[in-house]
């Protein structure tokens, strides 16, 4: 299993004006599909983003 991870943790300008410019990208760098079911991406203390029924293809 090999996963490349890119994170943009701080959007340009005011975060309230640019809400969609913070992101996390998982890239499958391996040769087989990866099951991401039940992975948790922690965003902040107020909540989590749980990945349901998603796959990173090859």
Biopython code that builds the backbone (N, CA, C, O; Angstrom):
import numpy as np
from Bio.PDB.StructureBuilder import StructureBuilder

atoms = [
    (1, "UNK", "N", (0.848, -1.164, 0.000)),
    (1, "UNK", "CA", (0.000, 0.000, 0.000)),
    (1, "UNK", "C", (0.898, 1.232, 0.000)),
    (1, "UNK", "O", (1.853, 1.327, 0.772)),
    (2, "UNK", "N", (0.575, 2.159, -0.871)),
    (2, "UNK", "CA", (1.327, 3.398, -0.939)),
    (2, "UNK", "C", (0.365, 4.538, -1.252)),
    (2, "UNK", "O", (-0.340, 4.510, -2.261)),
    (3, "UNK", "N", (0.342, 5.536, -0.381)),
    (3, "UNK", "CA", (-0.570, 6.667, -0.542)),
    (3, "UNK", "C", (0.237, 7.954, -0.481)),
    (3, "UNK", "O", (1.003, 8.175, 0.457)),
    (4, "UNK", "N", (0.060, 8.802, -1.491)),
    (4, "UNK", "CA", (0.624, 10.147, -1.452)),
    (4, "UNK", "C", (-0.432, 11.068, -0.865)),
    (4, "UNK", "O", (-1.617, 10.934, -1.173)),
    (5, "UNK", "N", (-0.015, 11.991, -0.032)),
    (5, "UNK", "CA", (-0.944, 12.882, 0.642)),
    (5, "UNK", "C", (-0.541, 14.325, 0.393)),
    (5, "UNK", "O", (0.597, 14.717, 0.654)),
    (6, "UNK", "N", (-1.487, 15.119, -0.118)),
    (6, "UNK", "CA", (-1.301, 16.554, -0.300)),
    (6, "UNK", "C", (-2.313, 17.269, 0.585)),
    (6, "UNK", "O", (-3.485, 16.896, 0.621)),
    (7, "UNK", "N", (-1.861, 18.290, 1.294)),
    (7, "UNK", "CA", (-2.747, 19.030, 2.192)),
    (7, "UNK", "C", (-2.583, 20.523, 1.929)),
    (7, "UNK", "O", (-1.469, 21.045, 1.910)),
    (8, "UNK", "N", (-3.690, 21.187, 1.730)),
    (8, "UNK", "CA", (-3.699, 22.659, 1.701)),
    (8, "UNK", "C", (-4.478, 23.075, 2.937)),
    (8, "UNK", "O", (-5.709, 23.084, 2.928)),
    (9, "UNK", "N", (-3.767, 23.415, 3.992)),
    (9, "UNK", "CA", (-4.391, 23.654, 5.286)),
    (9, "UNK", "C", (-4.749, 25.116, 5.520)),
    (9, "UNK", "O", (-5.430, 25.432, 6.496)),
    (10, "UNK", "N", (-4.302, 26.015, 4.645)),
    (10, "UNK", "CA", (-4.601, 27.425, 4.856)),
    (10, "UNK", "C", (-4.960, 28.065, 3.525)),
    (10, "UNK", "O", (-4.101, 28.245, 2.662)),
    (11, "UNK", "N", (-6.227, 28.407, 3.362)),
    (11, "UNK", "CA", (-6.696, 29.040, 2.133)),
    (11, "UNK", "C", (-6.116, 30.442, 2.008)),
    (11, "UNK", "O", (-5.775, 31.072, 3.009)),
    (12, "UNK", "N", (-6.005, 30.930, 0.769)),
    (12, "UNK", "CA", (-5.573, 32.304, 0.543)),
    (12, "UNK", "C", (-6.606, 33.268, 1.103)),
    (12, "UNK", "O", (-7.808, 33.017, 1.008)),
    (13, "UNK", "N", (-6.154, 34.349, 1.676)),
    (13, "UNK", "CA", (-7.048, 35.393, 2.163)),
    (13, "UNK", "C", (-7.817, 34.976, 3.402)),
    (13, "UNK", "O", (-7.380, 34.119, 4.171)),
    (14, "UNK", "N", (-8.968, 35.600, 3.577)),
    (14, "UNK", "CA", (-9.842, 35.350, 4.722)),
    (14, "UNK", "C", (-10.544, 34.001, 4.549)),
    (14, "UNK", "O", (-11.195, 33.763, 3.532)),
    (15, "UNK", "N", (-10.410, 33.128, 5.535)),
    (15, "UNK", "CA", (-11.034, 31.801, 5.451)),
    (15, "UNK", "C", (-12.548, 31.881, 5.302)),
    (15, "UNK", "O", (-13.142, 31.008, 4.670)),
    (16, "UNK", "N", (-13.183, 32.895, 5.859)),
    (16, "UNK", "CA", (-14.636, 33.033, 5.731)),
    (16, "UNK", "C", (-15.041, 33.384, 4.308)),
    (16, "UNK", "O", (-16.162, 33.082, 3.898)),
    (17, "UNK", "N", (-14.160, 34.012, 3.549)),
    (17, "UNK", "CA", (-14.447, 34.376, 2.165)),
    (17, "UNK", "C", (-13.996, 33.311, 1.181)),
    (17, "UNK", "O", (-14.430, 33.314, 0.029)),
    (18, "UNK", "N", (-13.132, 32.400, 1.611)),
    (18, "UNK", "CA", (-12.537, 31.403, 0.724)),
    (18, "UNK", "C", (-12.630, 30.021, 1.363)),
    (18, "UNK", "O", (-11.614, 29.374, 1.621)),
    (19, "UNK", "N", (-13.851, 29.581, 1.614)),
    (19, "UNK", "CA", (-14.081, 28.351, 2.389)),
    (19, "UNK", "C", (-13.705, 27.070, 1.664)),
    (19, "UNK", "O", (-13.458, 26.057, 2.319)),
    (20, "UNK", "N", (-13.655, 27.074, 0.350)),
    (20, "UNK", "CA", (-13.411, 25.839, -0.394)),
    (20, "UNK", "C", (-11.963, 25.674, -0.844)),
    (20, "UNK", "O", (-11.666, 24.817, -1.677)),
    (21, "UNK", "N", (-11.064, 26.485, -0.302)),
    (21, "UNK", "CA", (-9.674, 26.390, -0.743)),
    (21, "UNK", "C", (-8.774, 25.711, 0.286)),
    (21, "UNK", "O", (-7.552, 25.849, 0.229)),
    (22, "UNK", "N", (-9.366, 24.985, 1.217)),
    (22, "UNK", "CA", (-8.620, 24.117, 2.123)),
    (22, "UNK", "C", (-9.043, 22.692, 1.802)),
    (22, "UNK", "O", (-10.237, 22.397, 1.750)),
    (23, "UNK", "N", (-8.081, 21.810, 1.589)),
    (23, "UNK", "CA", (-8.438, 20.471, 1.151)),
    (23, "UNK", "C", (-7.341, 19.462, 1.503)),
    (23, "UNK", "O", (-6.215, 19.816, 1.854)),
    (24, "UNK", "N", (-7.727, 18.197, 1.392)),
    (24, "UNK", "CA", (-6.815, 17.059, 1.545)),
    (24, "UNK", "C", (-7.002, 16.179, 0.323)),
    (24, "UNK", "O", (-8.134, 15.885, -0.061)),
    (25, "UNK", "N", (-5.903, 15.755, -0.294)),
    (25, "UNK", "CA", (-5.986, 14.875, -1.464)),
    (25, "UNK", "C", (-5.170, 13.615, -1.189)),
    (25, "UNK", "O", (-3.979, 13.688, -0.886)),
    (26, "UNK", "N", (-5.820, 12.470, -1.299)),
    (26, "UNK", "CA", (-5.169, 11.171, -1.191)),
    (26, "UNK", "C", (-4.974, 10.652, -2.608)),
    (26, "UNK", "O", (-5.920, 10.626, -3.395)),
    (27, "UNK", "N", (-3.754, 10.238, -2.940)),
    (27, "UNK", "CA", (-3.479, 9.673, -4.258)),
    (27, "UNK", "C", (-2.909, 8.277, -4.069)),
    (27, "UNK", "O", (-1.933, 8.074, -3.346)),
    (28, "UNK", "N", (-3.535, 7.331, -4.730)),
    (28, "UNK", "CA", (-3.063, 5.955, -4.676)),
    (28, "UNK", "C", (-1.802, 5.851, -5.526)),
    (28, "UNK", "O", (-1.867, 5.956, -6.751)),
    (29, "UNK", "N", (-0.667, 5.646, -4.889)),
    (29, "UNK", "CA", (0.606, 5.523, -5.591)),
    (29, "UNK", "C", (0.980, 4.065, -5.807)),
    (29, "UNK", "O", (2.059, 3.770, -6.320)),
    (30, "UNK", "N", (0.096, 3.154, -5.419)),
    (30, "UNK", "CA", (0.350, 1.726, -5.586)),
    (30, "UNK", "C", (-0.327, 1.183, -6.821)),
    (30, "UNK", "O", (-0.890, 1.933, -7.618)),
    (31, "UNK", "N", (-0.269, -0.121, -6.973)),
    (31, "UNK", "CA", (-0.820, -0.770, -8.160)),
    (31, "UNK", "C", (-2.199, -1.384, -7.921)),
    (31, "UNK", "O", (-2.858, -1.789, -8.878)),
    (32, "UNK", "N", (-2.645, -1.463, -6.681)),
    (32, "UNK", "CA", (-3.946, -2.066, -6.367)),
    (32, "UNK", "C", (-4.885, -1.005, -5.786)),
    (32, "UNK", "O", (-4.432, -0.060, -5.142)),
    (33, "UNK", "N", (-6.202, -1.164, -6.017)),
    (33, "UNK", "CA", (-7.156, -0.226, -5.408)),
    (33, "UNK", "C", (-7.070, -0.278, -3.882)),
    (33, "UNK", "O", (-6.754, -1.316, -3.299)),
    (34, "UNK", "N", (-7.353, 0.848, -3.254)),
    (34, "UNK", "CA", (-7.338, 0.932, -1.800)),
    (34, "UNK", "C", (-8.739, 1.192, -1.296)),
    (34, "UNK", "O", (-9.416, 2.098, -1.783)),
    (35, "UNK", "N", (-9.182, 0.416, -0.335)),
    (35, "UNK", "CA", (-10.479, 0.637, 0.283)),
    (35, "UNK", "C", (-10.317, 1.667, 1.398)),
    (35, "UNK", "O", (-9.488, 1.503, 2.294)),
    (36, "UNK", "N", (-11.114, 2.723, 1.333)),
    (36, "UNK", "CA", (-11.042, 3.789, 2.330)),
    (36, "UNK", "C", (-12.222, 3.767, 3.281)),
    (36, "UNK", "O", (-12.404, 4.695, 4.068)),
    (37, "UNK", "N", (-13.028, 2.712, 3.215)),
    (37, "UNK", "CA", (-14.191, 2.607, 4.086)),
    (37, "UNK", "C", (-13.791, 2.797, 5.542)),
    (37, "UNK", "O", (-12.849, 2.169, 6.025)),
    (38, "UNK", "N", (-14.508, 3.660, 6.228)),
    (38, "UNK", "CA", (-14.325, 3.932, 7.662)),
    (38, "UNK", "C", (-13.052, 4.696, 8.001)),
    (38, "UNK", "O", (-12.715, 4.817, 9.179)),
    (39, "UNK", "N", (-12.342, 5.209, 7.016)),
    (39, "UNK", "CA", (-11.244, 6.112, 7.323)),
    (39, "UNK", "C", (-11.841, 7.382, 7.909)),
    (39, "UNK", "O", (-12.963, 7.757, 7.567)),
    (40, "UNK", "N", (-11.109, 8.034, 8.776)),
    (40, "UNK", "CA", (-11.569, 9.285, 9.372)),
    (40, "UNK", "C", (-10.554, 10.381, 9.068)),
    (40, "UNK", "O", (-9.358, 10.228, 9.318)),
    (41, "UNK", "N", (-11.049, 11.480, 8.528)),
    (41, "UNK", "CA", (-10.216, 12.651, 8.288)),
    (41, "UNK", "C", (-10.598, 13.676, 9.351)),
    (41, "UNK", "O", (-11.705, 14.215, 9.333)),
    (42, "UNK", "N", (-9.681, 13.941, 10.272)),
    (42, "UNK", "CA", (-9.966, 14.890, 11.344)),
    (42, "UNK", "C", (-9.834, 16.305, 10.811)),
    (42, "UNK", "O", (-8.825, 16.661, 10.201)),
    (43, "UNK", "N", (-10.848, 17.096, 11.042)),
    (43, "UNK", "CA", (-10.856, 18.475, 10.556)),
    (43, "UNK", "C", (-10.639, 19.463, 11.692)),
    (43, "UNK", "O", (-9.773, 20.334, 11.613)),
    (44, "UNK", "N", (-11.419, 19.324, 12.731)),
    (44, "UNK", "CA", (-11.277, 20.191, 13.891)),
    (44, "UNK", "C", (-11.967, 19.548, 15.085)),
    (44, "UNK", "O", (-12.615, 18.514, 14.927)),
    (45, "UNK", "N", (-11.849, 20.123, 16.265)),
    (45, "UNK", "CA", (-12.449, 19.502, 17.450)),
    (45, "UNK", "C", (-13.972, 19.417, 17.403)),
    (45, "UNK", "O", (-14.570, 18.695, 18.200)),
    (46, "UNK", "N", (-14.604, 20.136, 16.490)),
    (46, "UNK", "CA", (-16.065, 20.149, 16.431)),
    (46, "UNK", "C", (-16.657, 19.050, 15.561)),
    (46, "UNK", "O", (-17.879, 18.901, 15.524)),
    (47, "UNK", "N", (-15.844, 18.282, 14.868)),
    (47, "UNK", "CA", (-16.408, 17.227, 14.034)),
    (47, "UNK", "C", (-15.364, 16.541, 13.188)),
    (47, "UNK", "O", (-14.255, 17.044, 13.012)),
    (48, "UNK", "N", (-15.729, 15.388, 12.666)),
    (48, "UNK", "CA", (-14.867, 14.598, 11.792)),
    (48, "UNK", "C", (-15.558, 14.434, 10.451)),
    (48, "UNK", "O", (-16.775, 14.584, 10.341)),
    (49, "UNK", "N", (-14.783, 14.131, 9.457)),
    (49, "UNK", "CA", (-15.311, 13.740, 8.150)),
    (49, "UNK", "C", (-14.966, 12.280, 7.954)),
    (49, "UNK", "O", (-13.792, 11.925, 7.854)),
    (50, "UNK", "N", (-15.980, 11.426, 7.899)),
    (50, "UNK", "CA", (-15.776, 9.997, 7.743)),
    (50, "UNK", "C", (-16.005, 9.642, 6.278)),
    (50, "UNK", "O", (-17.006, 10.040, 5.683)),
    (51, "UNK", "N", (-15.077, 8.896, 5.708)),
    (51, "UNK", "CA", (-15.211, 8.459, 4.327)),
    (51, "UNK", "C", (-16.012, 7.169, 4.323)),
    (51, "UNK", "O", (-15.612, 6.185, 4.945)),
    (52, "UNK", "N", (-17.132, 7.168, 3.630)),
    (52, "UNK", "CA", (-17.999, 5.988, 3.530)),
    (52, "UNK", "C", (-18.028, 5.508, 2.081)),
    (52, "UNK", "O", (-18.285, 6.296, 1.171)),
    (53, "UNK", "N", (-17.771, 4.240, 1.866)),
    (53, "UNK", "CA", (-17.889, 3.596, 0.562)),
    (53, "UNK", "C", (-17.119, 4.311, -0.533)),
    (53, "UNK", "O", (-17.651, 4.542, -1.619)),
    (54, "UNK", "N", (-15.884, 4.660, -0.259)),
    (54, "UNK", "CA", (-15.055, 5.324, -1.243)),
    (54, "UNK", "C", (-13.798, 4.504, -1.498)),
    (54, "UNK", "O", (-13.316, 3.793, -0.616)),
    (55, "UNK", "N", (-13.284, 4.611, -2.696)),
    (55, "UNK", "CA", (-12.078, 3.904, -3.059)),
    (55, "UNK", "C", (-11.146, 4.847, -3.795)),
    (55, "UNK", "O", (-11.592, 5.735, -4.521)),
    (56, "UNK", "N", (-9.852, 4.650, -3.605)),
    (56, "UNK", "CA", (-8.865, 5.315, -4.441)),
    (56, "UNK", "C", (-8.437, 4.277, -5.455)),
    (56, "UNK", "O", (-7.800, 3.286, -5.100)),
    (57, "UNK", "N", (-8.777, 4.493, -6.699)),
    (57, "UNK", "CA", (-8.431, 3.539, -7.766)),
    (57, "UNK", "C", (-6.986, 3.663, -8.167)),
    (57, "UNK", "O", (-6.257, 4.533, -7.692)),
    (58, "UNK", "N", (-6.590, 2.779, -9.046)),
    (58, "UNK", "CA", (-5.211, 2.826, -9.527)),
    (58, "UNK", "C", (-5.184, 3.207, -10.972)),
    (58, "UNK", "O", (-4.109, 3.302, -11.565)),
]
sb = StructureBuilder()
sb.init_structure("model")
sb.init_model(0)
sb.init_chain("A")
sb.init_seg("    ")
for serial, (resi, resn, name, xyz) in enumerate(atoms, 1):
    if name == "N":
        sb.init_residue(resn, " ", resi, " ")
    sb.init_atom(name, np.array(xyz, "f"), 0.0, 1.0, " ", f" {name:<3s}", serial, name[0])
structure = sb.get_structure()
